[in-house]
Structures are given as C-alpha cells and as structure tokens.
Amino acid sequence: MEEKTKPILEVQGLTKYFDAANGKKVHAVENVSFTLERGETLGIVGESGCGKSSMGRTILKIHDSTAGKIIFDGVDITNFNAKQMNPYRKRMQMIFQDPYASLNPRMTVGEIIEEPMVIHKMGTSAERKEIVQELIKTVGLKPDHIRRYPFEFSGGQRQRIGIARALALNPEFIVCDEPISALDVSIQAQVINLLEKLQHERGFSYLFIAHDLEMVHHISHKIGVMYLGNMVEFGTSDDVYKHPLHPYTKALISASPIPDPQQAKEKHRIILEGEVPSPINPPKGCPFAARCQYCTERCKTEKPQTYEVGAKKVACFLYEPEKIAEYEAAGKTPEEAVFGKKE
C-alpha cells in the first residue's frame, strides 16, 4: 500500500493581529485552519478587508503570525527566522495584485525576472539569462521584451511579467493575491488560462485570493469563504458554489452576475443590510450576526465553532449536530431545511 503524500501546506489556528492606535489591535485573521494538497488550488473569497491578503502574506511569513501553526511540506515554519526561511523562500512565491505597482520601473523586464535568482545566488549569469528567456516564452511574451521597461507594457502583459518572476525560482506553492482584479475582463481570462496551464505542466499548488466567486469556482479545487478574518465555510469548489450552507456564502453567490437576462431576472438576490463590523472591535459572538437574517440572541453573544456537514465545514449554529439530526428526521438536506427548496 502506497504511503499517502503529505500536504504541501497545513494551516492550524492561524491568527494575525496588527497594532493600531491607542494600543488597540486589528483582528485581521482569526483562528483559520485548512489543508492544501499538492497540485491543488484553494480559492479564498470574501469582501474587501476580510483578511484574505493578510492571511496569504502571513502564510508566506511576510508578516509574523500572532498565533497558530504554518506547516509547509511537513515542516513547522511558524517561528523560523529569516535565515531559517531562506531555503523555503525559493519554494513559496507570490503574484501580487497590482501589476503597475509591483514591478520596479527602473529595471528592465529581464532584470526583474532575474532578480530572485541573483538574490538566491542561483547559477551563473549566462545560466540565469537562459532561464529568463525560457520564462518569457512560457508566459507568452516575446524575446525582445526582455530589454524593455514595465511602462511599455499593458496591465495584462505586466501581470505576465509578475508571473514569470514568481516562476524564476521554480516554486512549489504560489500565493496569487487577486492577480486579475486590476485587469480588463478579456485579459483576466488569459491570465487564468495561463495559471491553469502552468499548474497542469508543473504541478504548482495555488492559494488563489479573489473577490469574484464565479472565477474562483472555475479555477479552484476547494473554496474557503472568509468574513471579518474568519473562515465561515470550507469545502470542494462545486459543493460550496452549488450547495452553500453559510448565510454569507449564500448571499455572495446570489450577487454573482448571470449572463442570461431571463435567468438574471428570475434570480433571487439576497441584499445584506448593515455594515461590516470593525476588525478593531469585532463582535463578541458570530462575526456575521449583525447582517444575518437568521440571527438569534445566542449568535450575538456566542461565537459558533466550525461544524462538519458532510464533506464541508461551516461556522454557523444552524448546522450543529442536533439541528442536522432534526433536518434528517424531517427528510430534508441541511441546505433545504435552512434556505428552502431550490426553484
């Protein structure tokens, strides 16, 4: 019997607070746990400010964590210092959100892509330049682009340069921090197709952070939904997208645009009322309580734990084991019991 390969990444109870004024703390990431297998994409969705990017940067140890564990390829790197992290930096890279701000305007494209290899003292100058030429070709740019500067390129081309830079060290794990949000829709598809092609050819594992749930569903094997620093739902891509359980996930999906005007007209849109609470002063109970139509007094004072519902995990009192037993006794699925039958 073959031994099961260990996951590329395990995150256990990850928490990240940032210092704010008057001795207060910004609760950016709260007790998040998940596992990412090799060659898989985990999509992370949620509104702006929900902690997606902070989580990605903390996993890469751009930020130090406040609590929890980060286990990369079986090794606990949580408390590693810069020197200890050095060999792992080659194996974990990031594609940044803004292709206009993430490239040094004073460097040529060739220098930008070569820079990580220079920092890590990889190969000779001739060998590095050969790798740069291969990477330029891999991401769909032309050989003569190597000598040009970032300002000479479109947003989509710049993001391809950013991808080439991330690939320079031949990593195993890449955090894609909203890599398409600054691009036109037609260009977004090209970048997504490139990322999928590279994953198929090289076996990369992605943590793909985005606002667009439709896009995340397309590219991801699993989806995690975040709200105010908390992971409120986690499961396979199809399961989360087609059978959402958390009221926040349901609202996010209802807001996804539908190309067919007739279907869009018939679609029930869930309008969330109220404001997202401040991460400096998060609510005592469920983080989503103030905007949830199913909120009870208990939700306001007690934070729900994460319950397993089939293959999914959801942080909501509606899915406690006792409630699930009630739903089953009534001959209903949890989704039907809470939201009613689909039309």
Residue, then its C-alpha position, 0 to 999 in steps of 0.5 A: m500500500e502506497e504511503k499517502t503524500k503529505p500536504i504541501l501546506e497545513v494551516q492550524g489556528l492561524t491568527k494575525y493581529f496588527d497594532a493600531a492606535n491607542g494600543k488597540k489591535v486589528h483582528a485581521v485573521e482569526n483562528v483559520s485552519f485548512t489543508l492544501e494538497r499538492g497540485e491543488t488550488l484553494g480559492i479564498v473569497g470574501e469582501s474587501g478587508c476580510g483578511k484574505s491578503s493578510m492571511g496569504r502574506t502571513i502564510l508566506k511569513i511576510h508578516d509574523s503570525t500572532a498565533g497558530k501553526i504554518i506547516f509547509d511540506g511537513v515542516d513547522i515554519t511558524n517561528f523560523n527566522a529569516k535565515q531559517m526561511n531562506p531555503y523555503r523562500k525559493r519554494m513559496q512565491m507570490i503574484f501580487q495584485d497590482p501589476y503597475a505597482s509591483l514591478n520596479p520601473r527602473m529595471t528592465v523586464g529581464e532584470i526583474i525576472e532575474e532578480p530572485m535568482v541573483i538574490h538566491k545566488m542561483g547559477t551563473s549569469a549566462e545560466r540565469k539569462e537562459i532561464v529568463q528567456e525560457l520564462i518569457k516564452t512560457v508566459g507568452l511574451k516575446p524575446d525582445h521584451i526582455r530589454r524593455y521597461p514595465f511602462e511599455f507594457s499593458g496591465g495584462q502583459r505586466q501581470r505576465i511579467g509578475i508571473a514569470r518572476a514568481l516562476a524564476l525560482n521554480p516554486e512549489f506553492i504560489v500565493c496569487d493575491e487577486p492577480i486579475s482584479a486590476l485587469d480588463v475582463s478579456i485579459q483576466a481570462q488569459v491570465i487564468n488560462l495561463l495559471e491553469k496551464l502552468q499548474h497542469e505542466r508543473g504541478f504548482s499548488y495555488l492559494f488563489i485570493a479573489h473577490d469574484l466567486e464565479m472565477v474562483h469556482h472555475i479555477s479552484h479545487k476547494i473554496g474557503v469563504m472568509y468574513l471579518g478574518n474568519m473562515v465561515e465555510f470550507g469545502t470542494s469548489d462545486d459543493v460550496y458554489k452549488h450547495p452553500l450552507h453559510p448565510y454569507t456564502k449564500a448571499l455572495i453567490s446570489a450577487s454573482p452576475i448571470p449572463d442570461p437576462q431571463q435567468a438574471k431576472e428570475k434570480h433571487r438576490i439576497i441584499l445584506e443590510g448593515e455594515v461590516p463590523s470593525p476588525i478593531n472591535p469585532p463582535k463578541g459572538c458570530p462575526f456575521a450576526a449583525r447582517c444575518q437574517y437568521c440571527t438569534e440572541r445566542c449568535k450575538t453573544e456566542k461565537p459558533q465553532t466550525y461544524e462538519v456537514g458532510a464533506k464541508k465545514v461551516a461556522c454557523f449554529l444552524y448546522e450543529p449536530e442536533k439541528i442536522a439530526e432534526y433536518e434528517a428526521a424531517g427528510k430534508t438536506p441541511e441546505e433545504a431545511v435552512f434556505g428552502k427548496k431550490e426553484 
